[in-house]
């Protein structure tokens, strides 16, 4: 029998981020000056770190990484207070993302998913739910066959164990390539959907975030759609039930702001907060995240 508990289990991507901040537009076919840093990242891993930062229980992370950077990522996760459950892949390198961040702090990603989307059903076990009160699935898992089946199996096992599941759709571009119907079908059974405005638009075809969030809440019991600096919408039962404002912030890098929202939201829910209070916690974390480079909360250096 599954042991009940208070832990949060995140299943998702662990990524090496190369963040390039350029103050002038990119100059084709020549050089553009930039500040470049290599940092640990990944939507799933970032959310886990922000959840741990927010307190309220043990946070675990299941992901697949290449042997090339596995030790570095484990150290970074432990330093952030996350218990890493990393599967080492001897054939594929750790996922890598190049984040191009412009003067307005907006980011564009170049993504090599590497080992992250090779997470397979063999890497999953229902026993991973022992002591777990909530399961969160990074939407990136849904964009490749093996990891999508892993996510589906985790959803089925969580439903059988009575563990509520949240899903972050992760990428408007990848959603458009996969198709809304395929994603929504694969995510069926989740209790909470956490899209941003662009992802909600792709999933519904509605440009207005309020209409998109309301429609999605007919399929998922709770939908919380993030709107960047404009805050977030809470939708249940086919209607928007609350709008939450975001604190003012001076953005430096928007990388990981949505992950920060997700992590703080989940930690608050784990601690017993209602959806609106949890969304407020998420907005505070997102506003903090954009004031620093990278997608993780600050921790002591872990070494290279």
NULUMNU-629675 format. One record per residue (C-alpha): x, y, z. Coordinates in nm, 2 decimals. Example, Ala and Ser with C-alpha at 12.3 -4.5 7.8 and 13.67 -1.06 7.14 Angstrom:
<vexgus>
c1,c2,c3
1.23,-0.45,0.78
1.37,-0.11,0.71
</vexgus>
This chain:
<vexgus>
c1,c2,c3
0.00,0.00,0.00
0.12,0.35,-0.08
0.25,0.55,0.22
0.07,0.88,0.24
0.29,1.19,0.29
0.35,1.55,0.22
0.61,1.54,-0.05
0.58,1.70,-0.39
0.71,1.48,-0.68
0.81,1.67,-1.00
0.86,1.46,-1.31
1.03,1.66,-1.59
1.32,1.80,-1.77
1.67,1.88,-1.63
1.86,2.11,-1.87
2.19,2.29,-1.90
2.10,2.65,-1.98
2.33,2.88,-2.18
2.18,3.23,-2.11
2.30,3.50,-2.35
2.18,3.85,-2.26
2.23,4.10,-2.55
2.15,4.46,-2.52
2.14,4.53,-2.89
1.95,4.35,-3.16
2.12,4.04,-3.30
2.35,4.13,-3.59
2.32,3.86,-3.86
2.65,3.72,-4.00
2.87,3.90,-3.75
2.92,3.95,-3.38
2.68,4.07,-3.12
2.81,4.15,-2.77
2.65,3.96,-2.49
2.68,3.85,-2.13
2.68,3.47,-2.13
2.64,3.23,-1.84
2.60,2.85,-1.82
2.34,2.76,-1.55
2.13,2.46,-1.44
1.78,2.48,-1.57
1.48,2.30,-1.72
1.12,2.37,-1.66
1.06,2.07,-1.43
1.39,2.12,-1.24
1.33,2.49,-1.20
0.98,2.44,-1.07
1.11,2.19,-0.81
1.37,2.43,-0.69
1.12,2.71,-0.65
0.89,2.48,-0.46
1.17,2.38,-0.23
1.26,2.75,-0.18
0.89,2.82,-0.09
0.90,2.55,0.18
0.62,2.33,0.31
0.75,1.98,0.25
1.00,1.76,0.07
1.04,1.81,-0.30
1.17,1.53,-0.53
1.26,1.54,-0.90
1.26,1.26,-1.14
1.44,1.33,-1.47
1.68,1.19,-1.72
2.02,1.34,-1.78
2.33,1.25,-1.97
2.64,1.12,-1.79
2.82,1.43,-1.91
2.66,1.67,-1.66
2.48,1.44,-1.41
2.70,1.51,-1.11
2.68,1.89,-1.16
2.30,1.88,-1.19
2.27,1.66,-0.88
2.48,1.90,-0.68
2.28,2.20,-0.80
1.95,2.03,-0.71
2.07,1.93,-0.36
2.20,2.28,-0.30
1.85,2.41,-0.38
1.69,2.17,-0.14
1.55,1.92,-0.39
1.60,1.55,-0.37
1.72,1.44,-0.71
1.61,1.11,-0.86
1.81,1.14,-1.18
1.83,0.86,-1.44
2.17,0.87,-1.61
2.17,0.82,-1.99
2.49,0.68,-2.14
2.38,0.74,-2.50
2.24,1.10,-2.50
2.38,1.42,-2.37
2.20,1.63,-2.11
1.93,1.86,-2.26
2.07,2.20,-2.35
1.89,2.53,-2.41
2.04,2.84,-2.55
1.83,3.13,-2.41
1.87,3.46,-2.61
1.75,3.74,-2.38
1.70,4.08,-2.53
1.71,4.43,-2.37
1.35,4.40,-2.27
1.43,4.07,-2.07
1.22,3.87,-2.32
1.38,3.54,-2.41
1.39,3.31,-2.72
1.49,2.95,-2.68
1.70,2.72,-2.89
1.63,2.37,-2.75
1.82,2.04,-2.78
1.61,1.80,-2.57
1.88,1.54,-2.54
1.83,1.29,-2.27
1.53,1.48,-2.11
1.26,1.34,-2.34
1.41,0.99,-2.33
1.26,0.94,-1.99
1.09,0.60,-2.04
0.82,0.39,-1.86
1.11,0.18,-1.74
1.23,0.48,-1.54
0.89,0.51,-1.37
0.76,0.31,-1.08
0.43,0.34,-0.88
0.66,0.32,-0.57
0.79,0.67,-0.65
0.45,0.80,-0.52
0.52,0.67,-0.17
0.50,0.97,0.06
0.38,1.19,-0.22
0.09,1.43,-0.17
0.11,1.60,-0.52
0.26,1.50,-0.85
0.36,1.76,-1.11
0.44,1.68,-1.47
0.64,1.92,-1.69
0.46,1.96,-2.03
0.79,1.89,-2.21
0.74,1.53,-2.13
0.44,1.52,-2.37
0.64,1.62,-2.68
0.81,1.29,-2.74
0.68,0.93,-2.75
0.87,0.76,-2.47
0.84,1.05,-2.22
0.47,1.10,-2.31
0.39,0.74,-2.23
0.58,0.78,-1.90
0.37,1.08,-1.82
0.05,0.89,-1.90
0.16,0.60,-1.68
0.24,0.84,-1.40
-0.11,1.00,-1.44
-0.28,0.66,-1.42
-0.08,0.55,-1.12
-0.14,0.88,-0.94
-0.52,0.85,-1.01
-0.52,0.50,-0.86
-0.33,0.62,-0.56
-0.55,0.93,-0.51
-0.26,1.17,-0.57
-0.37,1.50,-0.75
-0.17,1.58,-1.06
-0.08,1.92,-1.22
0.06,1.98,-1.57
0.24,2.28,-1.71
0.20,2.28,-2.09
0.55,2.42,-2.12
0.59,2.55,-2.47
0.35,2.72,-2.71
0.58,2.63,-3.01
0.60,2.26,-2.92
0.23,2.25,-2.84
0.15,2.38,-3.19
0.37,2.12,-3.35
0.22,1.84,-3.14
-0.14,1.95,-3.18
-0.38,2.07,-2.91
-0.60,1.76,-2.93
-0.31,1.52,-2.88
-0.18,1.72,-2.58
-0.52,1.76,-2.41
-0.59,1.39,-2.46
-0.25,1.29,-2.31
-0.30,1.52,-2.01
-0.65,1.40,-1.94
-0.69,1.31,-1.57
-0.48,1.60,-1.44
-0.65,1.81,-1.17
-0.46,2.13,-1.24
-0.35,2.29,-1.57
-0.10,2.57,-1.55
-0.06,2.73,-1.90
0.06,3.08,-1.98
-0.15,3.30,-2.21
0.02,3.18,-2.53
-0.02,2.81,-2.44
-0.38,2.86,-2.35
-0.44,3.03,-2.68
-0.28,2.74,-2.87
-0.48,2.48,-2.67
-0.81,2.65,-2.74
-0.78,2.88,-3.04
-0.90,3.18,-2.83
-0.69,3.49,-2.83
-0.85,3.63,-2.51
-0.68,3.47,-2.20
-1.01,3.48,-2.00
-1.20,3.29,-2.27
-0.92,3.04,-2.31
-0.88,2.98,-1.94
-1.26,2.94,-1.90
-1.28,2.68,-2.18
-0.99,2.48,-2.05
-1.15,2.47,-1.70
-1.43,2.26,-1.86
-1.17,1.98,-1.91
-0.96,2.03,-1.60
-1.11,2.10,-1.26
-0.87,2.40,-1.20
-0.69,2.61,-1.45
-0.45,2.89,-1.35
-0.33,3.09,-1.65
-0.03,3.32,-1.61
-0.02,3.66,-1.78
0.34,3.77,-1.71
0.35,4.11,-1.55
-0.04,4.12,-1.56
-0.06,3.84,-1.30
-0.28,3.53,-1.34
-0.63,3.41,-1.40
-0.80,3.13,-1.19
-1.07,2.94,-1.37
-1.30,2.66,-1.25
-1.61,2.50,-1.39
-1.60,2.69,-1.72
-1.56,3.04,-1.58
-1.29,3.27,-1.46
-1.33,3.30,-1.08
-1.05,3.53,-0.99
-0.78,3.76,-1.13
-0.46,3.79,-0.93
-0.22,4.08,-0.97
0.15,4.05,-1.00
0.39,4.26,-0.78
0.58,4.52,-0.97
0.93,4.42,-1.08
1.22,4.55,-1.29
1.29,4.25,-1.53
1.64,4.14,-1.61
1.57,3.79,-1.76
1.22,3.63,-1.80
1.37,3.28,-1.82
1.20,3.06,-1.57
0.94,3.31,-1.45
0.66,3.06,-1.53
0.85,2.78,-1.35
0.89,3.00,-1.05
0.51,3.06,-1.05
0.45,2.69,-1.08
0.68,2.59,-0.80
0.55,2.85,-0.55
0.19,2.77,-0.65
0.24,2.40,-0.59
0.42,2.46,-0.25
0.14,2.68,-0.14
-0.12,2.42,-0.24
0.07,2.15,-0.06
0.06,2.37,0.25
-0.32,2.40,0.22
-0.36,2.73,0.04
-0.67,2.78,-0.18
-0.62,2.84,-0.55
-0.62,3.22,-0.52
-0.38,3.24,-0.24
-0.16,2.99,-0.42
-0.17,3.20,-0.74
-0.07,3.50,-0.53
0.23,3.31,-0.40
0.31,3.21,-0.76
0.30,3.57,-0.88
0.53,3.68,-0.61
0.78,3.41,-0.70
0.75,3.50,-1.07
0.82,3.87,-1.00
1.13,3.77,-0.80
1.25,3.54,-1.07
1.26,3.80,-1.35
1.50,4.02,-1.15
1.79,3.77,-1.18
1.96,3.58,-1.46
1.85,3.22,-1.51
1.55,3.01,-1.40
1.64,2.91,-1.05
1.62,3.09,-0.71
1.97,3.20,-0.59
2.17,2.94,-0.40
2.53,2.90,-0.29
2.77,2.81,-0.58
2.79,2.44,-0.65
3.10,2.43,-0.87
3.13,2.33,-1.23
</vexgus>
